[in-house]
Amino acid sequence: MPLPMPSSVDATVDLLRHGSYVADRSLATSLYLALKLGRPLFLEGEAGVGKTEIAKVLSETLGRKLVRLQCYEGLDVASAVYEWNYARQMLEIRLAEASGDTDRSTLAKDIFSEEFLIRRPLLQALEPDVGGAPVLLIDELDRTDEPFEAYLLEVLSDFQISIPELGTVRAEQPPIVIITSNRTREIHDALKRRCFYHWVDYPKAEREVEIVRARLPDVERALSEQIVAFVQKLRQQDLFKLPGVAETLDWTRALNTLDCMELTNEVINDTLGTLLKYQDDIQRIQGSEAARLLSEVNLATRPAVR
């Protein structure tokens, strides 16, 4: 059942927890203010720390449609905003010619009507919806080019899009906008000024255990704590790509599928590919280094003897 918009920071924390998302208070505060004041929320951080998941949880808990724009190099207006259905337009022209209807002005008006318009994510997000304004996720904005970033700045300023053949489309109610970036390049200050900003960092051990418990409640707590402790140790190593929360959850699922009750050197070496995504990193950790880290984890997580 959809929940109402949160009325406080505490209510925002509860809203996210309802979607099994464990957020620290500073993130919940940024999200609450963005929702309350109708501003986009710009989230930066390493890949896999849970930025994209916030938009998904908001869509689920608020009962709003999720409109996702996955960014990539070369993304243009035709892919992000709208384009005309050229195949259907050509067919309409052929049919008009066959029937002898060759009035150019009438034909141009007919083929540039809404039935020939293909709506892409940004345009979809401005259209009214019975469930309320949608959640617009603009994912990995840092992968796009600067010209598209400049176009997006214009859209987010007034929540409107101009289509020369049809006019201006304005949002009756602005969408809830979540923008994410992995910071592979800097986003222009002008766009950041339109948003509230929050850096999503790797969680501390206690909160990461909470995240694992919220998402995977069937996993034994002792194993969850051991997994998180090992991942926290890995993040202190000089690796090409540190594991994020997404990798922690993947590894936990994998170990649970294998019916592991505790971490061992053998199971770590066999399953590192679910946690680390580069062969150089795997080779560096496998074997003696994994054994050393596991030994430190066992010392830290072993119950005190009374």
C-alpha positions as CSV (number, residue, x, y, z in Angstrom):
1,M,0.0,0.0,0.0
2,P,1.4,3.4,-1.0
3,L,2.6,5.6,1.9
4,P,2.0,9.4,2.2
5,M,4.8,11.9,1.6
6,P,7.0,12.0,4.8
7,S,6.2,15.0,7.1
8,S,9.6,14.9,9.0
9,V,13.1,13.5,8.8
10,D,12.1,10.7,11.1
11,A,9.2,9.9,8.8
12,T,11.6,9.8,5.9
13,V,13.8,7.3,7.7
14,D,10.7,5.2,8.4
15,L,9.6,5.5,4.7
16,L,13.0,4.2,3.5
17,R,13.0,1.4,6.1
18,H,9.6,0.4,4.9
19,G,11.4,-0.3,1.5
20,S,14.2,-2.1,3.3
21,Y,16.6,0.8,2.8
22,V,18.7,1.7,5.8
23,A,19.8,5.3,5.6
24,D,21.8,7.5,7.9
25,R,20.1,10.6,9.2
26,S,22.1,13.0,7.0
27,L,20.8,11.3,3.8
28,A,17.3,11.1,5.2
29,T,17.5,14.9,5.9
30,S,18.6,15.7,2.4
31,L,15.9,13.5,0.9
32,Y,13.2,15.0,3.2
33,L,14.1,18.6,2.2
34,A,14.2,17.7,-1.5
35,L,10.7,16.2,-1.2
36,K,9.3,19.0,0.9
37,L,10.7,21.8,-1.2
38,G,10.3,20.2,-4.6
39,R,14.0,20.2,-5.5
40,P,16.0,17.5,-7.3
41,L,18.3,15.5,-5.1
42,F,21.8,15.0,-6.6
43,L,23.6,11.9,-5.1
44,E,27.2,11.3,-5.7
45,G,29.3,8.4,-4.5
46,E,31.1,5.3,-5.6
47,A,29.3,2.7,-7.6
48,G,27.3,0.2,-5.6
49,V,26.7,2.3,-2.4
50,G,22.9,2.5,-2.9
51,K,22.2,5.8,-4.9
52,T,20.0,4.3,-7.5
53,E,18.1,2.2,-5.0
54,I,16.7,5.3,-3.3
55,A,14.7,6.2,-6.4
56,K,13.4,2.6,-6.6
57,V,12.4,2.6,-2.9
58,L,10.6,5.9,-3.3
59,S,8.7,4.7,-6.3
60,E,7.7,1.5,-4.4
61,T,6.8,3.1,-1.0
62,L,5.0,6.2,-2.4
63,G,3.2,4.2,-5.1
64,R,4.6,6.4,-7.9
65,K,5.6,5.4,-11.4
66,L,9.4,5.1,-11.8
67,V,10.8,6.7,-14.9
68,R,14.4,5.9,-15.4
69,L,16.8,7.6,-17.8
70,Q,20.0,5.6,-17.9
71,C,22.8,7.9,-19.1
72,Y,25.6,7.0,-21.4
73,E,28.2,8.8,-23.6
74,G,26.4,10.3,-26.7
75,L,23.0,10.4,-25.1
76,D,20.9,12.9,-27.1
77,V,17.4,14.5,-27.2
78,A,16.0,11.7,-29.4
79,S,16.9,9.1,-26.8
80,A,16.2,11.1,-23.7
81,V,13.3,13.4,-24.5
82,Y,11.3,12.5,-27.6
83,E,11.5,11.6,-31.3
84,W,9.1,11.3,-34.2
85,N,8.0,7.8,-35.4
86,Y,9.5,8.3,-38.9
87,A,8.4,4.9,-40.1
88,R,4.7,5.6,-39.3
89,Q,5.0,9.1,-40.8
90,M,6.4,7.7,-44.0
91,L,3.6,5.2,-44.2
92,E,1.0,8.0,-43.6
93,I,2.6,10.0,-46.4
94,R,2.4,7.0,-48.8
95,L,-1.2,6.4,-47.9
96,A,-2.1,10.1,-48.5
97,E,-0.3,10.0,-51.9
98,A,-2.2,6.8,-52.8
99,S,-5.5,8.4,-51.9
100,G,-4.7,11.6,-53.8
101,D,-4.6,13.7,-50.7
102,T,-1.5,15.8,-51.4
103,D,-2.4,19.0,-49.4
104,R,1.1,19.7,-47.9
105,S,-0.1,21.8,-44.9
106,T,-2.8,19.4,-43.9
107,L,-0.5,16.4,-44.3
108,A,2.3,18.1,-42.2
109,K,-0.2,18.9,-39.5
110,D,-1.4,15.3,-39.5
111,I,2.0,13.6,-39.3
112,F,3.3,15.9,-36.6
113,S,0.5,15.1,-34.2
114,E,0.8,13.4,-30.8
115,E,-0.1,10.0,-32.2
116,F,3.3,10.0,-34.1
117,L,5.3,11.2,-31.1
118,I,7.5,8.7,-29.2
119,R,7.9,9.8,-25.6
120,R,11.2,9.2,-24.0
121,P,11.9,9.3,-20.2
122,L,12.2,13.1,-19.7
123,L,9.0,13.8,-21.5
124,Q,7.2,10.9,-19.8
125,A,8.2,12.3,-16.4
126,L,6.4,15.6,-17.2
127,E,3.1,14.0,-18.0
128,P,0.3,13.7,-15.4
129,D,-0.3,10.3,-13.8
130,V,-3.2,9.0,-11.7
131,G,-0.8,7.9,-9.0
132,G,0.8,11.4,-8.7
133,A,4.0,12.9,-10.1
134,P,6.4,10.1,-11.0
135,V,9.9,9.5,-9.6
136,L,12.4,10.5,-12.3
137,L,15.7,8.7,-11.9
138,I,18.5,10.3,-14.0
139,D,21.1,7.6,-13.4
140,E,24.9,8.1,-13.8
141,L,24.7,11.6,-15.2
142,D,28.5,11.7,-15.3
143,R,28.5,9.3,-18.3
144,T,26.9,11.9,-20.5
145,D,28.4,14.8,-22.5
146,E,28.3,18.4,-21.4
147,P,25.8,19.5,-24.1
148,F,23.2,17.1,-22.7
149,E,24.0,18.3,-19.2
150,A,23.3,21.9,-20.4
151,Y,20.0,20.7,-21.9
152,L,19.0,19.0,-18.7
153,L,19.7,22.2,-16.8
154,E,17.0,23.9,-18.9
155,V,14.5,21.1,-18.3
156,L,15.0,21.1,-14.5
157,S,14.8,24.8,-14.2
158,D,11.1,25.0,-15.4
159,F,10.1,21.4,-15.8
160,Q,9.0,22.0,-19.3
161,I,10.0,20.8,-22.8
162,S,9.5,22.6,-26.1
163,I,8.5,20.6,-29.1
164,P,8.6,22.9,-32.1
165,E,5.8,21.1,-34.0
166,L,3.5,20.8,-30.9
167,G,4.4,23.6,-28.5
168,T,5.6,23.5,-24.9
169,V,4.8,20.6,-22.6
170,R,4.7,21.7,-18.9
171,A,4.5,19.5,-15.9
172,E,1.3,20.1,-13.9
173,Q,3.1,18.7,-10.9
174,P,6.9,18.4,-11.0
175,P,8.3,14.9,-10.7
176,I,10.4,13.7,-7.8
177,V,13.9,13.9,-9.3
178,I,16.8,11.8,-8.2
179,I,20.1,12.3,-10.1
180,T,23.1,10.0,-9.5
181,S,26.7,10.3,-10.4
182,N,29.7,8.0,-9.8
183,R,32.0,11.1,-10.2
184,T,33.9,9.8,-13.2
185,R,33.9,13.5,-14.2
186,E,32.7,16.7,-12.5
187,I,29.2,17.9,-13.1
188,H,28.8,21.6,-13.8
189,D,28.1,23.8,-10.8
190,A,25.1,25.3,-12.6
191,L,23.3,22.0,-12.5
192,K,24.3,21.2,-9.0
193,R,22.9,24.6,-7.9
194,R,19.4,23.4,-9.0
195,C,19.6,20.5,-6.7
196,F,20.2,19.5,-3.1
197,Y,23.4,17.6,-2.8
198,H,24.5,14.5,-0.8
199,W,27.6,12.4,-1.0
200,V,26.7,8.7,-0.4
201,D,29.6,7.0,1.3
202,Y,30.4,3.4,2.1
203,P,28.5,2.6,5.3
204,K,30.1,1.9,8.6
205,A,30.1,-1.7,9.8
206,E,27.1,-1.4,12.1
207,R,24.9,0.2,9.4
208,E,26.0,-2.3,6.8
209,V,25.0,-5.2,9.0
210,E,21.6,-3.5,9.4
211,I,21.4,-3.2,5.6
212,V,22.2,-6.9,5.1
213,R,19.7,-7.9,7.9
214,A,17.0,-5.7,6.3
215,R,17.5,-7.1,2.8
216,L,18.3,-10.7,3.7
217,P,16.7,-11.5,7.0
218,D,17.0,-15.2,6.6
219,V,20.8,-15.1,6.8
220,E,22.2,-15.9,10.2
221,R,23.3,-12.7,12.1
222,A,26.7,-14.1,12.9
223,L,27.4,-14.8,9.3
224,S,26.2,-11.3,8.3
225,E,28.5,-9.7,10.8
226,Q,31.4,-11.8,9.6
227,I,30.7,-11.0,5.9
228,V,30.5,-7.3,6.6
229,A,33.7,-7.3,8.7
230,F,35.5,-9.0,5.9
231,V,34.2,-6.5,3.3
232,Q,35.1,-3.6,5.6
233,K,38.7,-5.0,5.7
234,L,38.7,-5.2,1.9
235,R,37.8,-1.5,1.6
236,Q,41.0,-0.7,3.5
237,Q,43.1,-2.4,0.7
238,D,44.6,-0.7,-2.3
239,L,42.2,-2.3,-4.9
240,F,41.2,-1.1,-8.3
241,K,37.5,-1.3,-7.4
242,L,36.4,-1.5,-3.8
243,P,33.3,-3.6,-3.2
244,G,30.1,-1.6,-2.6
245,V,27.0,-2.5,-0.6
246,A,25.6,-4.1,-3.7
247,E,28.5,-6.5,-3.8
248,T,28.1,-7.2,-0.1
249,L,24.5,-8.2,-0.7
250,D,25.5,-10.3,-3.7
251,W,28.2,-12.1,-1.8
252,T,25.8,-12.7,1.2
253,R,23.2,-14.2,-1.2
254,A,25.8,-16.4,-2.8
255,L,27.2,-17.7,0.5
256,N,23.6,-18.3,1.8
257,T,22.8,-20.2,-1.4
258,L,25.9,-22.4,-0.8
259,D,24.6,-23.1,2.8
260,C,27.7,-21.5,4.3
261,M,27.5,-21.1,8.1
262,E,30.8,-19.2,8.4
263,L,33.6,-17.8,6.3
264,T,36.5,-20.1,5.6
265,N,39.6,-19.6,3.4
266,E,38.2,-22.1,0.9
267,V,34.8,-20.5,0.5
268,I,36.3,-17.0,0.2
269,N,38.7,-18.0,-2.6
270,D,35.9,-19.8,-4.4
271,T,33.5,-16.9,-4.3
272,L,35.6,-13.8,-4.6
273,G,34.2,-13.2,-8.1
274,T,30.9,-12.2,-6.6
275,L,32.6,-9.6,-4.5
276,L,35.4,-8.3,-6.6
277,K,35.0,-7.5,-10.3
278,Y,38.6,-7.2,-11.6
279,Q,41.0,-10.1,-12.0
280,D,44.0,-8.1,-10.6
281,D,42.0,-7.5,-7.4
282,I,41.0,-11.1,-7.1
283,Q,44.6,-12.3,-7.6
284,R,45.8,-9.9,-5.0
285,I,43.3,-11.0,-2.3
286,Q,43.2,-14.8,-3.0
287,G,45.2,-17.1,-0.9
288,S,47.5,-15.8,1.9
289,E,46.0,-12.2,1.9
290,A,42.4,-13.6,2.2
291,A,43.6,-15.8,5.1
292,R,45.2,-12.9,6.8
293,L,42.1,-10.7,6.5
294,L,39.9,-13.6,7.7
295,S,42.2,-14.1,10.7
296,E,41.8,-10.4,11.6
297,V,38.0,-10.7,11.2
298,N,37.8,-13.7,13.4
299,L,39.8,-12.0,16.1
300,A,37.5,-8.9,15.9
301,T,34.2,-10.8,15.8
302,R,35.0,-13.6,18.3
303,P,32.8,-13.4,21.4
304,A,34.7,-12.3,24.5
305,V,35.7,-15.1,26.9
306,R,34.4,-14.6,30.4
